[in-house]
Amino acid sequence: MKNLVLAAAAALLLAGTAQAGEISFPSDDPVATMTIPDDWGPKETDTGIDATSPDNAVYLSVDVADAKDTDATVKAAVKYLSDQGVTVDDTSMKQDNGTLNGLPLFTVSWGGTDKDGPATIGLAAVTVAADKNLVFTYWGTKGSEDADQAKITEIMRSLKPAAK
């Protein structure tokens, strides 16, 4: 997923301006904010936010997890993907450490399949506070997701810890 985000960075320079709204989540006690285009249909969930690209090629969710409960949040994300018919090719797994907007980042990505064929699947954990992590779930249709890379980069670059 990190490579996916970094590869899209160049495309960001060519991106146009789209209506977008900054979302603080969770709304009752925000730990982070992101700007997501309105046409991605961002909505708050019980544990964070999710959005789908207008062409339905990309699903992105961000869940807030207590640092000690991050594993459970990751398991819930994997179950969600499985329930949606997404399967991963375990032999394609790639892991990486890095940063996102200066925040510690750990990523795991795979190739796989969904109902439309080949897919890209990624999970990432980002530390936004000493006791809070964000778990990103990414699922994209191979080939079709390419058109959304500039927007994905904009979304990811907009992530910041909430002001306390």
C-alpha positions in Angstrom: 0.0 0.0 0.0 2.9 2.4 0.7 4.2 1.9 -2.8 0.6 2.5 -4.1 0.4 5.7 -2.2 3.9 6.9 -3.2 3.4 6.0 -6.9 0.3 8.1 -6.9 2.2 11.1 -5.6 3.4 12.1 -9.0 -0.1 12.0 -10.3 -1.2 14.3 -7.6 0.6 17.2 -9.3 -1.8 16.8 -12.3 -4.9 16.5 -10.2 -7.7 19.0 -10.4 -9.5 20.5 -7.5 -12.6 18.6 -6.3 -15.1 19.4 -3.7 -14.1 17.7 -0.5 -14.8 18.0 3.1 -12.5 17.6 6.1 -13.8 14.8 8.3 -12.8 14.5 11.9 -13.2 11.1 13.3 -14.6 9.7 15.5 -16.9 12.7 15.7 -17.5 12.4 19.4 -13.7 12.5 20.3 -11.6 13.1 17.2 -8.1 11.6 16.9 -7.6 12.5 13.2 -8.9 14.4 10.3 -8.9 13.7 6.5 -10.2 15.4 3.5 -12.2 13.1 1.3 -14.0 14.2 -1.9 -17.7 14.4 -1.6 -18.2 12.2 -4.6 -16.5 9.4 -2.7 -19.5 9.3 -0.4 -17.5 9.4 2.9 -19.4 8.3 5.9 -18.7 7.8 9.5 -18.8 4.2 10.7 -18.9 2.8 14.3 -15.0 2.8 14.3 -13.9 5.4 11.8 -14.8 6.4 8.2 -15.1 4.7 4.9 -15.4 5.8 1.3 -15.7 4.4 -2.2 -14.4 6.0 -5.4 -17.2 7.3 -7.8 -16.2 4.5 -10.3 -16.5 1.9 -7.5 -12.9 0.8 -8.3 -11.5 1.6 -4.8 -12.8 1.1 -1.3 -10.9 2.8 1.5 -11.7 2.7 5.2 -9.9 4.1 8.3 -10.7 2.7 11.7 -9.5 4.1 15.0 -8.0 1.6 17.3 -6.6 1.8 20.8 -2.9 0.9 20.5 -3.4 -2.3 22.5 -6.4 -3.3 20.3 -4.9 -2.8 16.9 -4.7 -6.5 16.2 -8.4 -6.9 16.8 -9.1 -4.0 14.4 -6.9 -5.6 11.7 -8.7 -8.9 12.1 -12.1 -7.2 11.7 -10.8 -5.5 8.5 -9.6 -8.8 7.1 -13.0 -10.4 8.0 -14.8 -7.5 6.3 -12.8 -8.1 3.1 -13.5 -11.8 3.2 -17.2 -11.2 3.7 -17.1 -9.0 0.6 -15.6 -11.9 -1.5 -12.1 -10.5 -1.5 -9.4 -13.1 -1.4 -5.6 -12.5 -1.0 -2.8 -14.4 -2.6 -0.6 -15.0 0.5 2.5 -15.6 -1.7 2.3 -12.0 -2.9 2.4 -10.4 0.6 4.7 -7.4 1.0 5.4 -5.6 4.2 7.1 -2.2 4.8 7.7 0.4 7.5 7.8 4.1 6.8 6.0 7.3 7.5 2.9 9.0 6.3 2.8 12.7 6.8 5.5 12.3 9.5 3.6 9.6 11.3 4.9 6.0 11.8 3.4 3.7 9.2 3.4 -0.1 8.8 1.9 -1.6 5.6 1.0 -5.0 4.4 -0.2 -5.5 0.8 -1.2 -8.4 -1.4 -2.5 -9.2 -4.9 -5.7 -11.1 -4.9 -9.2 -11.3 -6.4 -12.7 -9.9 -5.9 -15.9 -10.4 -7.8 -14.5 -8.3 -10.7 -11.2 -10.2 -11.0 -7.7 -9.2 -10.0 -7.5 -6.9 -7.0 -5.0 -5.0 -4.9 -5.5 -5.3 -1.2 -3.7 -3.4 1.6 -3.7 -2.8 5.3 -1.8 -0.1 7.1 -1.4 1.0 10.7 -0.5 4.6 11.4 0.2 5.8 14.9 -1.5 9.2 15.5 -1.1 9.4 19.3 0.7 7.4 22.0 -2.5 5.4 22.6 -4.2 5.5 19.2 -3.6 3.9 15.8 -5.5 4.2 12.6 -6.0 1.0 10.5 -6.4 1.7 6.8 -8.1 -0.9 4.6 -7.6 -0.6 0.9 -9.2 -2.7 -1.8 -9.0 -1.8 -5.5 -9.8 -3.4 -8.8 -6.6 -3.9 -10.8 -6.4 -1.6 -13.7 -9.5 0.4 -12.9 -8.0 1.7 -9.6 -5.3 3.5 -11.6 -7.7 6.3 -12.5 -8.2 7.1 -8.8 -4.5 7.3 -7.8 -4.4 11.1 -7.7 -7.4 11.3 -5.4 -6.0 8.5 -3.2 -2.8 10.5 -2.8 -4.7 13.6 -1.9 -6.8 11.8 0.7 -3.7 10.2 2.3 -1.8 13.5 2.3 -4.6 15.1 4.1 -4.4 12.9 7.1 -3.4 14.7 10.3 -3.8 14.1 14.0 -6.7 16.0 15.5 -5.8 19.1 17.4 -6.3 18.4 21.1 
